[in-house]
Amino acid sequence: MHILFTRPFDDCHELMLRFKSLGHMVSHIPVISIQKIIYESLDFSPFKGIIFTSTNAIKFLDTRKIDKKIKCFCVGNATEKVAKIRGFQNIYVAGGNVENLKEIIFQNFRTSDGKLIYVTGQIISSDLDKELISEGYNLKRIIDYKAIEQEKFNNDEIEKLKDKMPDIVYVYSQNSALSFLNMIKNYNLKSFWMNTNLMCISEKTSTVLNEIKWKKIFLFNPGEEEFLLYKI
C-alpha cells in the first residue's frame, strides 16, 4: 500500500518508519512548516493545570519555570511522550480525541482547583477553551506557534506522485488541508485522487478538501493511523 504523509518530518518520521517496516511504500510531502511565536511573559505559579493538544505546543513552550508536578492534560500518546521528556510528572492522557480530553479534565480538575493554562497553535480545530470557560473554569490560552503554508514543492516529488498515486493520505489539521488543497490546484492534481482514501483528523479538516473526489473519507484520532489500514 502507498501511504502519503503531509506533516512536517519531525511529527511523522517514527510513523513513517513503522509503516515502512510493515512493507508499505511511504511518501512524504510536508505541506506546512511550524514557526515559533513569541508569547507574553508569564508567571506560571498561579496555574494548577496545563493543557496540551499538540506536541508543537510543548516544544515551543519555555517550561523551565513551570512546576513539573502540575496537573498536565495531554490529548494523546505523542503529546504525552513529549511532556514526559520535558519533565512533567502528573500527566492525564486522552485517546487522541479532544472530546475525551475535555471529559478527563472534568473528572480530574474541578473549577475550584484553580487556574488552567491552555497552550496552543494560532489555529485550533476545536473550541476547547471556550467550552471549558462556559463550564466555569478559569482558563488562559497562550499561543506559542503557527503553521506556515508551503508554497513551493519539489517538482520531482510531484511527478513521482503522479506516477504512483497514494492509496492513503493523512492530513492532520485545517492548515494542512488548506495548503494541501492549494498544492493540488497549483499542480493540476484535482483529478488524480479518485482511488485515494483521505484520512483527516477532524470534520473541519475534511470539509476543506470536500471539493476533491476521493475514494473514501475517514476521520481519525492520532494514534489510530495503523488501525485505519485494516479498515480499507
Wavefront OBJ file of the C-alpha trace (Angstrom):
o trace
v 0.000 0.000 0.000
v 1.240 3.515 -0.843
v 0.828 5.994 2.029
v 1.410 9.763 1.894
v 2.170 11.871 4.950
v 1.726 15.636 4.831
v 3.035 16.638 8.292
v 6.451 18.155 8.994
v 9.102 15.422 9.199
v 9.651 15.676 12.975
v 5.965 14.974 13.574
v 5.688 11.835 11.475
v 9.104 10.210 10.953
v 8.507 7.478 13.573
v 5.200 6.532 11.948
v 6.816 6.581 8.512
v 9.472 4.140 9.737
v 6.782 1.954 11.293
v 4.782 1.759 8.064
v 7.918 1.034 6.031
v 8.726 -1.823 8.416
v 5.269 -3.244 7.666
v 6.153 -3.331 3.963
v 4.277 -0.244 2.785
v 5.517 2.329 0.338
v 5.732 5.673 2.168
v 5.915 9.154 0.650
v 6.388 12.429 2.473
v 5.331 15.837 1.175
v 5.109 18.309 4.074
v 2.514 20.954 3.220
v 3.218 23.206 6.228
v 6.140 24.236 8.390
v 5.930 25.233 12.046
v 7.197 28.568 13.344
v 7.561 29.712 16.942
v 5.532 32.678 18.180
v 6.949 34.818 20.971
v 4.241 34.854 23.628
v 3.802 37.180 26.577
v 5.999 36.759 29.629
v 4.047 34.794 32.228
v 4.215 33.878 35.884
v 3.149 30.233 35.783
v 2.920 29.791 39.554
v -0.830 30.666 39.820
v -1.763 27.886 37.365
v -2.704 24.491 38.759
v -3.271 22.692 35.455
v -1.872 22.862 31.930
v -3.445 21.585 28.701
v -1.683 20.494 25.508
v -3.452 19.384 22.326
v -0.304 19.160 20.199
v 3.345 18.231 20.572
v 4.383 21.541 18.997
v 2.711 23.456 21.824
v 5.113 21.767 24.265
v 8.170 22.046 22.017
v 7.877 25.830 21.737
v 6.990 26.451 25.393
v 9.660 27.545 27.866
v 8.914 25.044 30.619
v 11.842 25.884 32.899
v 9.722 27.927 35.315
v 6.748 25.574 35.354
v 6.242 23.214 38.305
v 6.552 19.781 36.693
v 4.128 18.333 39.258
v 1.329 20.473 37.850
v -1.635 18.516 36.502
v -0.800 18.104 32.810
v -3.584 17.173 30.376
v -2.479 15.759 27.008
v -4.679 14.947 24.041
v -2.817 11.752 23.087
v 0.198 9.491 23.464
v 2.502 11.529 21.223
v 1.798 14.633 23.284
v 2.297 12.666 26.496
v 5.686 11.436 25.266
v 6.969 14.969 24.679
v 5.512 16.132 28.010
v 7.428 13.368 29.794
v 10.642 14.367 28.018
v 10.103 17.922 29.305
v 9.783 16.576 32.835
v 6.046 16.689 33.512
v 5.165 14.047 36.099
v 1.425 14.261 36.721
v 0.035 13.552 33.254
v -3.519 12.673 32.214
v -3.928 11.360 28.665
v -6.926 11.185 26.330
v -7.035 8.833 23.375
v -6.163 11.472 20.794
v -9.625 12.993 20.956
v -10.387 16.498 22.254
v -13.833 15.456 23.476
v -12.243 12.705 25.554
v -9.689 15.212 26.822
v -12.478 17.516 27.977
v -14.073 14.658 29.929
v -10.737 13.786 31.544
v -10.360 17.412 32.639
v -13.887 17.359 34.096
v -13.065 14.179 36.027
v -9.692 15.283 37.386
v -9.799 19.053 37.736
v -12.602 20.916 39.490
v -13.403 24.530 38.759
v -12.442 25.264 42.371
v -8.967 23.736 41.925
v -7.596 26.930 40.404
v -6.470 28.319 37.071
v -5.825 26.348 33.889
v -3.481 27.350 31.108
v -4.055 26.076 27.557
v -1.045 26.197 25.217
v -1.891 26.026 21.506
v -1.058 26.994 17.968
v -2.535 30.008 16.259
v -5.389 27.979 14.756
v -7.067 25.161 16.674
v -9.559 22.603 15.402
v -11.871 22.774 18.432
v -13.199 25.347 20.888
v -11.957 23.520 23.971
v -11.020 26.762 25.727
v -14.453 28.328 25.180
v -16.214 25.128 26.259
v -14.235 24.913 29.494
v -14.801 28.591 30.275
v -18.537 28.097 29.698
v -18.409 25.320 32.312
v -16.972 27.739 34.867
v -13.243 27.094 34.514
v -10.747 29.936 34.934
v -8.627 29.393 31.830
v -5.997 31.350 29.942
v -4.925 30.420 26.413
v -1.464 31.253 25.120
v -0.314 30.794 21.519
v 3.300 29.771 21.001
v 3.446 28.596 17.362
v 1.859 28.956 13.955
v 1.706 26.906 10.780
v 3.221 28.359 7.620
v 1.880 27.210 4.268
v 4.374 25.532 1.976
v 4.007 27.366 -1.324
v 6.607 25.611 -3.479
v 7.200 21.903 -3.822
v 9.857 19.736 -5.395
v 8.772 19.084 -8.986
v 10.389 15.648 -8.956
v 8.289 14.695 -5.920
v 5.124 15.872 -7.656
v 5.952 13.827 -10.758
v 6.643 10.748 -8.622
v 3.264 11.283 -7.001
v 1.543 11.391 -10.384
v 3.234 8.157 -11.444
v 2.188 6.316 -8.287
v -0.752 7.940 -6.508
v -1.171 7.004 -2.835
v -3.813 4.633 -1.543
v -3.995 6.699 1.659
v -3.151 10.290 2.571
v -3.097 11.548 6.165
v -3.999 15.193 6.887
v -3.672 16.432 10.469
v -5.023 19.993 10.595
v -7.098 22.621 8.823
v -3.902 24.492 7.986
v -2.508 21.372 6.362
v -5.747 20.783 4.487
v -5.737 24.323 3.067
v -2.112 24.067 1.992
v -2.673 20.594 0.545
v -5.684 21.845 -1.429
v -3.617 24.722 -2.840
v -0.890 22.286 -3.847
v -3.447 20.093 -5.619
v -4.817 23.083 -7.530
v -1.479 24.708 -8.314
v -0.026 21.498 -9.734
v -3.200 20.451 -11.600
v -3.762 17.345 -9.498
v -7.523 17.646 -8.881
v -8.456 14.625 -10.996
v -5.825 12.269 -9.571
v -7.370 11.242 -6.223
v -10.385 9.099 -7.095
v -8.670 5.921 -5.832
v -7.147 7.536 -2.737
v -8.589 7.304 0.773
v -8.414 10.597 2.662
v -7.721 10.345 6.396
v -8.486 13.550 8.318
v -8.120 14.426 11.976
v -11.489 16.190 12.152
v -14.609 17.006 10.153
v -13.454 20.637 9.883
v -10.282 19.377 8.230
v -12.056 17.080 5.788
v -14.534 19.814 4.813
v -11.679 21.861 3.355
v -10.932 19.022 0.924
v -14.504 18.083 0.010
v -14.212 19.572 -3.482
v -11.721 16.853 -4.403
v -13.143 13.467 -5.422
v -11.776 10.830 -3.023
v -12.393 7.107 -2.872
v -13.493 7.441 0.773
v -13.012 9.899 3.624
v -12.250 8.721 7.159
v -11.913 10.659 10.411
v -9.298 9.512 12.915
v -7.539 10.353 16.147
v -3.726 10.477 16.322
v -2.516 7.024 17.257
v -5.124 5.270 15.096
v -3.190 5.522 11.820
v -2.114 1.881 11.723
v -5.551 0.664 12.763
v -7.071 2.529 9.804
v -5.041 0.444 7.376
v -7.264 -2.518 8.187
v -10.493 -0.602 7.557
v -9.963 -0.096 3.829
l 1 2 3 4 5 6 7 8 9 10 11 12 13 14 15 16 17 18 19 20 21 22 23 24 25 26 27 28 29 30 31 32 33 34 35 36 37 38 39 40 41 42 43 44 45 46 47 48 49 50 51 52 53 54 55 56 57 58 59 60 61 62 63 64 65 66 67 68 69 70 71 72 73 74 75 76 77 78 79 80 81 82 83 84 85 86 87 88 89 90 91 92 93 94 95 96 97 98 99 100 101 102 103 104 105 106 107 108 109 110 111 112 113 114 115 116 117 118 119 120 121 122 123 124 125 126 127 128 129 130 131 132 133 134 135 136 137 138 139 140 141 142 143 144 145 146 147 148 149 150 151 152 153 154 155 156 157 158 159 160 161 162 163 164 165 166 167 168 169 170 171 172 173 174 175 176 177 178 179 180 181 182 183 184 185 186 187 188 189 190 191 192 193 194 195 196 197 198 199 200 201 202 203 204 205 206 207 208 209 210 211 212 213 214 215 216 217 218 219 220 221 222 223 224 225 226 227 228 229 230 231 232
